[in-house]
Amino acid sequence: MNMFPNSFDSAPKVEDWFSFKENGKVRMVSGKVEIGQGINTAFMQIAAEELDINPDRIQLSAGNTKDKLDGGCTSGSQSMQTEGMSLRKAASAARMVMMEKAAELLQSDMENLEIEDGEFFLNGSSTELTYWSISDDVSLDKSVEQYMKPKSQDKKKLMGKPIKRIDLQDKILGKHIFIHDLEFEGMLHARVIRPPSASSRLISIDKAAINKLPNIEKLIVDGSFVAIVTKKEEDAISVVNKINQYCVWTEIKTGITDPIEFIKQTDAPLILSLDKGNVETAEGQSISTEASRKFLCHASIGPCCSIAQWNKTKLTVYTHSQAVNAMKRTLSSIFDKPDCDIHVQHYHGAGCYGHNGADDVVLDAVLIAKECDGSHVRVVWSREDELSSSPLAPAMVTKIDAKIGGNGQINSFDVHVKSPPHVKRPAGENAEHLLAAEHILKPIKAPDPMDTPLDKGGAADRNSLPLYDIPNIRIKKQIVYDLPWRTSAMRGLGAFVNVYAIETLIDDIAELQNKDPLDFRLSISKDKRMISVLEAVGKLSNWGSNNPGTFKGIAFSRYKNIGAYCALVAEIKVDEDIELINSWAVVDAGEIVNPDGIKNQIEGGIIQATSCTLIEEVNFDEEVILAKDWESYPILKFNQVPNIYVDIIDRPDEAFLGVGEAAHGPTAAAIGNALKTALGIRVTELPITRDRIIQSLNS
């Protein structure tokens, strides 16, 4: 199943995107959803530009399967590059259809018409015609591709200008309706009792004892799927923790004491991702690195939530899933129901950056609601569920062997990536990949997914291809399927470790030749846009000078080699722990829609990447995930957030580039390079903790 379908496959007509029924308002449909990245604001800005209206006039319907538009999964920093471009075409087509009708009514050529905030002007004079006054006489049943005519650059008025996020004011004031705020008459509240580990299954349960507990409306047991239903949320919370004493689960012993070593030693099938030139015959001085990271939790601040209702044969689901249409197909497959009987509606939840538990909690709610006679059932995960039941970001290992020629240039890069799978999203038949699907009496065990090929963006090997001028490059990967823990997509996928490995090795090669890391990078690239962001971040960060007691490191990446360019400098202080003091980033994301949106994405990426680089890791007791709360899985605190400075290079004649995951790898690598400058050691295992620094110093 294509995660990023062409929007015009499902929505080829103008009417699939826009309507002008309500006076003064424009209804716009989006196949992408808001998960904290500000995409709704950017889309409205694009549409308002092409329609020549105030963005406030747009009423957005996003993530609603009743709309025809299937924009695929909101992930992979693909929204602007795919649907953003489609939306521009659709909005321009809507403008042209409406203008064609206005020209007919005014008996004028279209060239003599202009539009200002939805009103038509003829040779500069008002005609009193508007989109809304003529909408009843206009058919939007027209092909977007036939009518589209996006504006030329000199006609644009809104592009590149900051506008306020449409959702933030109500969110800040507590007025916004999140999925957790939805209420329905007679709504029930439920909680799921989880097995203690991924492979554990229910042996026995004392139903009689559980049903004697106060306020339980229903106990549901379906294989190893156990849930309780109450009338009040507080009752569900108070009861759920008492139930495990009445359950007996299988105990699983894996014998895996060190997951990283297990990954290193596993002999999985070898996949050749890229073979350019001949690394075997390349000559020069050898230098290598091996970088790794531990498993990570998604650790969303807000817990996952879903509400479901079975109304006879009809199923309605409210969710903050990133892929409502894929979820609809998956539910259709699991329950053997036609698509037309299932409706999935997106509501905002906690922001996410990959495949967290938002999809899993949907199936929880649907399974429970099926037993509740038409009532709406609301399921909210606990903090422990969030940390130990959501898919984990895979641990992985990247090894690079390089050869350096006598002229100082890099002759070869031999890259070897080993990792569990990075993408296990529900997409439909035979691809459910949902937690409860494996626990029910008739479990649905989805097949192991294929790792996305590098030419499609890659997964484990994402960003394993450096953009520097290296004539001989080989990239191999091994996908490790025989670990017990569920893994799936998290911000950047394999790019986080691969960029860390590449960019720290580039610094080591520069040091080997007594060259400045920035100058060396500039000397081994002919990519003008890459050179521009590197030179700009050097100026922004005052590269070459340091404040007393601080040290700087630099790194670069272009996300997936097709997304935004990001050059980043980190300034750290090393005491008992590493403290990131300042971070400077320069980004080239092609044409700028909303600069504030780009900066917000880069800032958020830097903060999260800092947390993953310095703090976050999952620990295990055999198969049991020990992350249960913020004590057992700490994340970056507010007082640890660095000063962040972001500059954007605007390229209005270039295509939009995805920016959401651009800063992740460069942040980690820049911190690692700053530490090497500070202490002269290279820490290759992430996160870079105090213990690992001491271990490196001692070795």
GIVEN-V507150 format. One record per run of one state. SS is the DSSP state (helix for helix, strand for strand, loop for the rest). FROM is the first residue (numbers start at 1). TO is the last residue. If there is no record, write none. Layout:
# GIVEN-V507150
ss->[SS,SS]
from->[FROM,FROM]
to->[TO,TO]
This chain:
# GIVEN-V507150
ss->[loop,helix,loop,strand,helix,loop,strand,loop,strand,loop,helix,loop,helix,strand,loop,strand,loop,helix,loop,helix,strand,loop,strand,loop,strand,helix,loop,strand,helix,loop,helix,loop,helix,loop,helix,loop,strand,loop,strand,loop,helix,loop,strand,loop,strand,loop,helix,loop,helix,strand,loop,helix,loop,strand,loop,strand,loop,strand,loop,strand,loop,strand,loop,helix,loop,helix,strand,loop,strand,loop,helix,loop,strand,loop,helix,loop,strand,loop,strand,loop,strand,loop,helix,loop,helix,loop,strand,loop,strand,loop,strand,loop,helix,loop,helix,loop,helix,loop,strand,helix,loop,strand,loop,strand,loop,helix,loop,strand,loop,strand,loop,helix,loop,strand,loop,helix,loop,strand,loop,helix,loop]
from->[1,7,11,13,14,17,18,20,26,31,39,52,55,58,63,64,65,80,107,110,113,117,119,123,125,131,138,143,144,148,153,156,168,174,179,182,188,194,202,206,207,212,218,223,225,231,233,241,243,247,250,259,266,270,277,285,294,296,297,305,312,314,320,324,336,339,342,347,354,355,358,370,377,381,383,390,392,394,396,405,410,420,436,439,454,457,472,480,487,488,490,491,495,513,517,524,528,541,551,559,562,565,575,578,589,595,615,620,622,624,626,638,641,643,650,663,680,685,687,690,699]
to->[6,10,12,13,16,17,19,25,30,38,51,54,57,62,63,64,79,106,109,112,116,118,122,124,130,137,142,143,147,152,155,167,173,178,181,187,193,201,205,206,211,217,222,224,230,232,240,242,246,249,258,265,269,276,284,293,295,296,304,311,313,319,323,335,338,341,346,353,354,357,369,376,380,382,389,391,393,395,404,409,419,435,438,453,456,471,479,486,487,489,490,494,512,516,523,527,540,550,558,561,564,574,577,588,594,614,619,621,623,625,637,640,642,649,662,679,684,686,689,698,699]
